[in-house]
Amino acid sequence: MRDEGGHLLPSVPDADVGPRHTDVLANLVARLENALEKKLEEIEQRLRTRTTLRKMFTERDLAELLQCDVRTVRRLEKAGDLPPAIRFGGSKRWRVRAIEEWLDAMSEGPNR
């Protein structure tokens, strides 16, 4: 027997499935559904977290964006010329939106 995609389906021997077996199977299906829902929620949470972190720049990302050396990014941060970084342990991240606003403000500033 094949499914709609033409794949072979596993064969199940014909058996007399009584009410007791039906209850056991229903319980098993419910437990599997709950486990799958829980796992799906975990995966969705991880994806939300990853998406949030992707919307942030590292020192290297900023250096590439500004076409400068990473040391220049560090000097700009130390001088207070960059928006404040968010610190995760020993690493720093900048929100993309904050950097975009900072660049817009620089292009509209008095040095232009």
Phi, psi and omega in degrees: 000141183238153176274187184296332180273001179087006180278145178291134176264145178295143180275141178243124180296142177296130180215156177276107181262109180272180182300325180296316179294323179298317178296318179297315179295318179298319178296316179297316179297318180296318179295320177295318178299316179298317180296319179294319178297317179297315179296320178298319177298319178298315181295317179298320178296318178297319179295320178298318179296313180298320179297318179297316181291332178291339180274024181230150179259144169267175175302318181295319178300316180296318179300317179294316180298316183275356182055053179219179179279155178300326178298326178294319177300317179296320178295318178299319179293315181298325180282352181082016182274347177259156170301154181299140178274154172262130184256132174240098184062240180266357182256158181238147177222148175240138177292137180303315182301318180296319179292319178299317179295321178297316179295319177299316181295323179293323181285340180261356186286182184292342181283355185283000000 
